[in-house]
Amino acid sequence: MFSARGLRIVFLAGLGGLSASAQNAPSRTAELRSWRVTEGEFGPVIEVLATRPLTPKIQVVENPLRLVIDLPGSTIGTARTRISFRNEQIKSIRLNQFQSIPPV
């Protein structure tokens, strides 16, 4: 059985690389700048760097059993991305843009 225990998610918000006008313009959509998974002291750690703070929605989905982390109000630059990480509990990780309006 899959357990989300031991999975730690770290969301880092930053504005590095944005122009001054982009930093001053109000925006409700966060852009995901980078993401990675590393092995932490208590299990895998997911780090996401975005242009503004995000609140993830986490759920376990069955058939096949998987952990889904939604980041409402965010966009990624590519349609599909695989993240290079694998261990005893994690078979694969991918990043998808579920929908553009509203961004999820």
N, C-alpha and C positions, 0 to 999 in steps of 0.2 A: 504494500500500500504506500502511496506517495504521501509524504509529510512535508509541509512548508516550514516545519520547525528547522531552525538552523540556517535558513536562508535570510540573509540580511540585505536590505535594499538601501542604497545611499543615493540621494538625489542632490546633485550639486548645481546651483544656479549661478550663472555668471553672465557678464555682458562683454566679455573680452572679444575683440574683433569687430564689434558693431560700430558704425559711424555715430557721431554725436547726434545727428538728426534722428537716427533710428533709436538711440537710447532715450531721447526725449519724447518720441512719439508713443502715445499709449497704444498698447497692443494686448489683446486677450489671448493670442495664440503664441505658445512657446515653440521655439525651434530646438530640436534635439541636435546638439553639436557633436557629442561623442558619447560612447557607451562602451563598457567593458565589464567582464566578469573575472574576478580573481578568487583565489582560495584564501579565505580568512581564517582566523583562529577558531571560530565556531562553525565554519562551513562556508559555502560560496557567498560572495558579496557582489551585488550588481551596482555599478556606479554609472549614473547618467548625468551628463553635463548639458544643461538647457539654458536658454536665454532668460527664463524666469522660473520661480519655484513651481513645482508640480505636486499634485496630490494623487498618488496612484490608487487605483481600484483593483484589488487582488481577489482572485477567485480560483477555485479548483474546478476543473471541467473534466468529465469522464468520456471515455470511448473516442479516442484514446485518452488515458489519464494524463493531465498536464496542468501546469500552473499558468494562469493568464494574468498578466499585469497590464491593465489599461492605463493610459496616460491621457485623460480627457484634456482637450484644448491644446494639443501639441501636434507638431508635424515633423516628419523626417525627410531628408533629401532624396531618398531612394524608395522605390516601391517595395523592395524586399531585401533584407540583409540578414546574413547568418553571422552569429557571433561565435568565434572559435573558443570553445570551452567544453570539456567533457569530464565527468567523474562517475563514481558509482551510482549516484542518484540522478544525474542529468545526462540525458542521451544527446540532446541538441538544444540550441537556443536560436530563435529567429526574431527579427524585428520587422513588423509589418505596419503599414498605414491602413487601418481598418476602414476608415472613411475620411473624406476631406471636409464635409459640411454636415454637422459640426466636426472639427478635427478630433479624431480618436486614433 
